[in-house]
Structures are given as C-alpha cells and as structure tokens.
Amino acid sequence: MKTTAIGALLMVPAALCAQQPFTIKGKLEAIPSGKVYLSYAVNKKQQKDSAVITQGAFTLKGSVAEPISAYLMLAGGRDMLTLYLEKGNIEVKGRDALRTATVKGGEVNTAYAQLKAQLAPSRGEKDENMEADRKAAIADFVKSHPNSVVSLNAIIDYGGFQPAASDLEPLYNTLAVAVKNTAQGQAMGATIARLKKSDIGQLAPVFTKTDPQGKSISLTDYRGKYVLLDFWASWCKPCRAENPYLVKAYEKYRTKNFEVLGVSLDVERGRTAWTNAIAEDKLTWAQVIDLGEEKASDMYNVQAIPQNYLIDPQGKIIARNLRGEELEAKLAEVLK
C-alpha cells in the first residue's frame, strides 16, 4: 500500500525553532539486557537513536523543536510503543514488552494517554457501528483538546488512509491558532488544501501518462463520458481482489457512456509485472503507469490503494472509493 504521504504529514521543517530537550527514562523489568531504538522524523528525514538496556533500564536524550510523535522499538521492530517527544522527562515503565508499557510525561503525553483510553473500546474492531464510535471518540477528543498537538495526529487517524478534505477540515478548524501555526499544523493545512482539489464536487485534476505501448493518454480524452479513475498496482493484493468487480461493472456499462482509466503505481522496473497483471485480471480498459516528475497519484493525494474516483462527463468528481457492488449501484444511479 502507498501510505507515505499522510505519514509524512508530520515530518515537517522545524530546524529554525528553539529546541526543547527531552529525556526518556525506561524500565522493562523482565528484559534485563538488549537494545532499544528511537525513531522519529524532522524535515522529512528519519531520525534514529538507540540505547543499551542494562538491568532492564535505558536512557535516551535529545531535543525537538516542538512536540512530535515517535516510536520506541526493541530489536526486530515487532515490539513498538508510540509516544511524544516533549520537553522534560518522559518515563516508560513495563514488564516484558514496550507495547504494553505505560508512559508518563508532560501535557502532551498525558493528552495522548487520554486519547488512547477513549479509543480502547473500538480498537481492532471492523464493525461499522464500532468504526462510527471510533470516529465519534476522535472528534470528541479533538474538540475538547484544541490546544494540543496530539489532536493533529488524531485528525489524521480520523481521516484514515484515504481521507477527503471534508473529513479533515471541520476538525482542523476547531484547533487553536497556536496549534495550526506549528510546523505540523501548517503541514496539515497544506495537505487539506491539496485534498480539496480532488474532493467530490471539484473538477478532476488533469494529467497525461503513457499506456503499455507508449501511447499518451490524457484524462481530458474522456470528457463527455463517465469515467472511473482507478489507482492500483500489480503488487497490491486488495487491488487485485477488487478487479473482478471492476471487470463486471465495465462489461455491464461500457456501452452506456462509461469508461475506466487505470493508473498503475508500479515503478519502471515493475512494468512486466504490471502488464502481466493486466492480462491475468482481464482488464480490457485503458491503462497508464504513473511515472515522471508530475505524478497523478500526487495530484489526487493518493495515500493507499486501491483508490478510485468517478468523474462525470463535465470532468467533475461525483464519487470516490467505490468498492465492490457499490460501483454498480452508483453507475445504475447515474446511467439511467
């Protein structure tokens, strides 16, 4: 899955701000020795540090321009703990794992603990009602913590891997000006501005890419028709699982002013895998690969795939992320 852009939203310039020193003091009672790793990002560059565990204890020190989320990991990377780097002492206490350890720090880590507690009842659940409860809990947290940078990460969680501006902006607008003016807050504002360009009701951003034979295909070629813009890749299992639904919908509606344009996120070295997948999945509509400096996936702020947009004959986006039978239902509605 392509998930880098939202994750990078908090990896923002901060070098010009005053640095705030932090100290992490950890104690894992049942892990007498080993190594612990700290990972976070500044200026879009990954920062890493490590410390030796001696008799269950470890210490990490550093500084950040503003509170920022980070990961503590044991060797292997499977045991992980999220916390916030903030000015002062941060205490991590656990027994035999980081993931179940408690974190005590300043206001930021206290707020993050409150958020985790509010989300605990819906953690891991896939039920639609539980998902609604999860979103409601996040919204409540953000509205009650407008002065906390933790709310920025909470808003990202609310939007998920495929957010729309309409998901993020209402909560973002409840934040205090001071939070919006942090580097992280400004980055989120910029992301929302980008998302607006590909939101429902907007004219679809136009691009031109090449098909497997090297022919240039532009989104403007589809004006006058309904077109499903489908972002996918040969290596993406959920994409491949979704393709039979696209094939079924295309066969049913292709004679009713409907087309599909596939945009592959395969890289150049994956061109053979891409063309093989087209043949294997019997994708008979036009396909292009998202190469070059100006990426179509960036224009649409694609964070994860599969992702799709239904565009009307005037070039306006009328739906997004139609899954399974939802696509046929929507096409039945607009292609009466």
Buried (B, 14 or more C-beta within 10 A) or exposed (E): BBEEBBEBBBBBEBEEEEEBEBBBBBBBEEBEEEEBBBBBBBEEEEBEBEBEBEEBBBEBEBEBBBBBBBBBBBEEEEBBBBBBBBBEEBBBEBEEBBEEBEBBBBBBBBBBBBBBEBBEEBEEEEEEEBEEBBBEBBBEBBEEBBEBBBBBBBBBBBBBBBBBBBBBBBBBEBBEEEBBEBBBBEBBBEBBEBBBBBBBEBEBBEBBBBBBEEEEBEBEBBBEEBBBBBBBBBBBEEBBEBBEBBBBBBEBBEEEEBBBBBBBBBBEEBBEBBBEBBEEBEBEBBBBBBBEEEBBBBBBBBBBBBBBBBBBEEBEBBBBBBEBEEBBEBBEEBEE
